[in-house]
């Protein structure tokens, strides 16, 4: 692909590379090409690809891709284990000293924590987390936003229920707004000026087409078999259940939903997720180099 070759031609060998981008944008292909050109380890920065039980559905690298270059932090966590950005930072630190870390994924919060630092916020008690989740499920998002401190409201993505829930939990449990915790953040593990930071993002219609094509490939590559394997122990409250399409494919293999209806729901959710990602990147990654893979 010309865009990949052109992007690589502008990179400095051995310097860390950060590759963010919405789902299905081609960022994993770029990471693999960089690793084959310069060497180095491809390190996952996607909050769902860390889980072991949804490889096909979460578009984790294939066995063939992993054989072409070293990969790390993919599928290394059980689907029933809670895994936070703090866990990810601890796991990635030993890998940053390796030659040419190539950090790729679609979870903007991971990149922000890596390049800006992560506030040392105390753990949220389970009863507060349960209350917050219940309120979100009962449609109280607007009320929870109103209860946040003004500084935090101005800083977080209020259209993302998970971000609102997290901010509300922090305020309730610590008595201090998330924005204040962020202002007390320790130094970053990999400051932005020490890396080559790229955002891979194409036009909306181009990306939506790729999302549709990729889901078809997922089904052909075994997503339904994966769902059948996970179905006996699947629960909607599992950490890995956040994988887009997990609930729908489980419902399909259980005979509760047609494949066409499942596919339509998955594609709608994926397009919405990509939209949220693009919004986050535009707001938070203005200083990164933007690459258009549709050219």
C-alpha positions in Angstrom: 0.0 0.0 0.0 1.4 3.4 -1.0 0.2 5.1 2.1 2.1 2.7 4.3 5.3 3.0 2.3 5.0 6.8 2.3 4.4 6.9 6.1 7.3 4.6 6.8 9.6 6.7 4.7 9.1 9.6 7.1 9.9 7.7 10.2 13.2 7.5 12.1 14.4 3.9 12.8 14.7 2.7 16.4 12.6 5.6 17.8 9.3 4.6 19.5 6.2 4.7 17.3 2.7 5.4 18.5 -0.2 4.5 16.1 -3.7 5.4 17.1 -6.8 5.3 14.9 -10.4 4.2 14.8 -11.4 0.6 14.4 -10.7 -0.9 10.9 -8.6 2.0 9.8 -5.5 -0.1 8.9 -3.3 0.8 11.8 -2.3 -2.8 12.5 -1.1 -3.3 9.0 1.0 -0.1 9.3 2.5 -1.4 12.6 3.4 -4.8 11.1 5.1 -3.1 8.1 7.1 -0.9 10.4 8.2 -3.9 12.5 9.3 -5.8 9.4 11.2 -2.7 8.1 12.9 -1.5 11.3 12.5 -4.4 13.7 10.9 -3.9 17.1 7.9 -5.2 19.1 4.3 -4.4 18.3 2.5 -3.6 21.5 -1.2 -3.6 21.9 -3.0 -0.4 23.1 -6.6 -1.6 22.7 -8.5 -2.2 25.9 -10.5 -5.1 24.5 -7.7 -6.9 22.6 -6.0 -7.6 25.9 -8.7 -10.3 26.5 -8.0 -13.9 25.6 -11.6 -15.1 24.8 -12.5 -12.9 21.7 -9.6 -13.1 19.3 -11.5 -13.0 16.0 -14.3 -10.6 17.0 -11.8 -8.1 18.4 -9.6 -8.3 15.3 -6.5 -9.3 17.2 -3.5 -10.1 15.0 -3.6 -13.6 13.4 -1.1 -16.4 14.1 0.4 -15.6 10.7 0.9 -11.9 11.6 2.3 -12.8 15.0 4.8 -15.0 13.3 6.1 -12.1 11.2 7.0 -9.9 14.1 7.1 -10.0 17.9 3.8 -8.9 19.5 3.0 -8.1 23.2 0.0 -7.5 25.4 -2.5 -9.2 23.1 -4.9 -11.7 24.7 -2.9 -12.0 27.9 -5.8 -11.4 30.3 -8.7 -13.8 31.0 -12.1 -12.5 30.0 -13.3 -12.6 33.6 -10.5 -10.3 34.9 -11.0 -6.6 35.3 -8.1 -4.7 33.5 -7.6 -1.0 33.8 -5.4 1.6 32.1 -3.3 1.4 35.3 -2.7 -2.4 34.7 -1.8 -1.6 31.1 0.8 1.0 32.1 2.4 -1.4 34.5 2.5 -4.1 31.9 4.0 -1.9 29.2 6.7 -0.2 31.2 9.2 -3.1 30.9 8.6 -3.2 27.1 9.4 0.5 26.5 13.2 -0.1 26.9 13.2 -2.6 24.1 14.4 -1.6 20.6 11.7 0.2 18.6 8.4 -0.3 20.6 5.6 0.1 18.1 2.5 0.8 20.2 -0.8 0.5 18.3 -4.5 0.6 19.2 -7.7 2.5 19.3 -8.0 3.2 23.1 -7.2 6.9 23.4 -7.1 6.8 27.2 -4.1 4.3 27.0 -2.2 6.7 24.8 -3.0 9.7 27.0 -1.9 7.8 30.1 1.4 6.7 28.4 2.3 10.2 27.0 0.8 12.5 29.6 1.0 10.3 32.8 -1.8 8.7 34.9 -3.2 10.1 38.1 -2.8 7.8 41.1 -6.5 7.6 41.9 -7.6 5.3 44.8 -9.6 2.3 43.9 -13.4 2.8 43.8 -15.4 0.8 46.4 -17.6 -1.9 44.8 -20.8 -0.5 46.2 -20.1 2.9 44.5 -19.3 1.2 41.2 -22.5 -0.9 41.4 -24.6 2.2 42.1 -23.0 4.1 39.2 -23.6 1.2 36.8 -27.2 0.9 37.9 -27.8 4.6 37.4 -26.3 4.5 33.9 -28.5 1.5 33.0 -31.6 3.3 34.4 -31.0 6.3 32.1 -29.6 8.7 34.7 -26.6 9.9 32.6 -27.7 13.5 32.5 -28.3 13.6 36.3 -24.8 12.1 36.9 -23.2 14.7 34.6 -24.9 17.5 36.6 -23.5 16.1 39.8 -19.9 16.3 38.5 -17.7 19.2 39.4 -17.6 21.9 36.7 -13.9 21.4 35.9 -14.3 17.7 35.2 -17.4 18.3 33.1 -15.5 20.7 30.9 -12.7 18.1 30.4 -14.3 14.7 29.8 -16.3 13.3 26.8 -19.8 13.8 28.2 -21.2 11.7 25.3 -19.4 8.6 26.5 -21.3 7.0 29.4 -18.2 5.1 30.6 -16.2 8.3 31.0 -19.1 9.9 32.9 -19.5 6.9 35.1 -15.7 6.8 35.9 -15.7 10.5 36.7 -18.8 10.2 39.0 -17.3 7.2 40.8 -14.0 9.1 41.4 -15.8 12.1 42.9 -18.1 10.0 45.1 -15.3 7.8 46.4 -12.5 10.3 46.9 -14.4 13.6 47.4 -12.1 15.1 44.7 -13.0 15.7 41.1 -11.3 13.7 38.3 -9.8 16.9 36.8 -8.0 17.7 40.1 -6.6 14.2 40.2 -5.4 14.6 36.6 -3.7 17.9 37.5 -1.7 16.0 40.1 -0.5 13.4 37.6 3.1 12.1 37.8 5.5 12.3 34.8 4.6 10.4 31.7 6.3 7.0 30.9 6.8 8.0 27.3 6.4 11.8 26.6 5.0 12.7 23.3 8.2 14.4 22.2 10.1 11.2 22.7 8.1 9.3 20.2 6.8 9.4 16.6 3.0 9.7 17.0 0.6 8.9 14.2 -3.2 8.9 13.9 -4.5 6.8 11.0 -7.9 8.1 10.0 -9.7 8.1 6.6 -13.1 9.6 5.4 -16.2 8.3 7.2 -17.7 6.5 4.1 -14.4 4.8 3.4 -14.1 3.6 7.0 -17.7 2.4 7.2 -17.1 0.3 4.1 -14.1 -1.2 5.7 -16.0 -1.9 8.8 -18.7 -3.8 6.8 -16.0 -5.8 4.9 -14.2 -6.7 8.0 -17.2 -8.1 9.8 -17.8 -10.4 6.8 -14.2 -11.6 7.1 -14.6 -12.1 10.9 -17.6 -14.4 10.2 -15.7 -16.2 7.5 -12.6 -16.6 9.8 -14.5 -18.2 12.7 -16.3 -15.5 14.7 -19.4 -17.8 15.1 -17.3 -20.7 16.2 -15.7 -18.4 18.7 -19.1 -17.3 20.0 -20.1 -21.0 20.3 -17.0 -21.7 22.4 -17.7 -18.7 24.7 -21.4 -19.2 25.0 -21.5 -21.7 27.9 -19.7 -19.3 30.3 -20.7 -16.0 28.8 -22.3 -13.3 31.0 -23.0 -9.7 30.1 -21.1 -8.4 33.2 -17.8 -10.0 32.2 -15.1 -7.5 31.4 -14.5 -9.0 28.0 -18.3 -8.7 27.2 -17.7 -5.1 26.2 -16.3 -6.5 22.9 -18.6 -5.1 20.2 -20.7 -7.9 18.8 -20.2 -10.3 21.7 -23.7 -10.1 23.0 -25.2 -10.3 19.5 -23.2 -13.3 18.3 -23.9 -15.1 21.6 -27.6 -14.5 21.1 -27.3 -15.8 17.5 -25.6 -19.1 18.4 -28.2 -19.6 21.1 -30.9 -19.3 18.5 -32.2 -16.0 19.9 -31.2 -13.7 17.0 -30.9 -14.2 13.2 -27.4 -13.7 11.8 -28.7 -10.8 9.6 -30.1 -9.0 12.7 -26.9 -9.7 14.6 -24.8 -8.3 11.8 -26.9 -5.2 11.5 -26.6 -4.5 15.3 -22.8 -5.1 15.3 -22.2 -2.8 12.3 -24.3 -0.1 13.8 -22.4 -0.3 17.1 -19.0 -0.4 15.4 -19.8 2.7 13.3 -20.9 4.5 16.5 -17.7 3.4 18.3 -15.6 4.6 15.4 -17.3 8.0 15.5 -16.5 8.3 19.2 -12.9 7.3 18.6 -12.5 9.9 15.8 -14.0 12.6 18.1 -11.6 11.7 20.9 -8.6 11.7 18.6 -9.6 15.1 17.1 -10.0 16.6 20.6 -6.9 15.1 22.3 -4.4 14.3 19.5 -4.0 17.6 17.7 -0.3 17.5 18.0 0.0 14.0 16.4 0.8 13.4 12.7 -2.4 12.5 10.9 -2.3 9.9 8.1 -5.0 9.3 5.6 -4.9 5.6 4.5 -7.6 6.2 1.8 -5.1 8.0 -0.4 
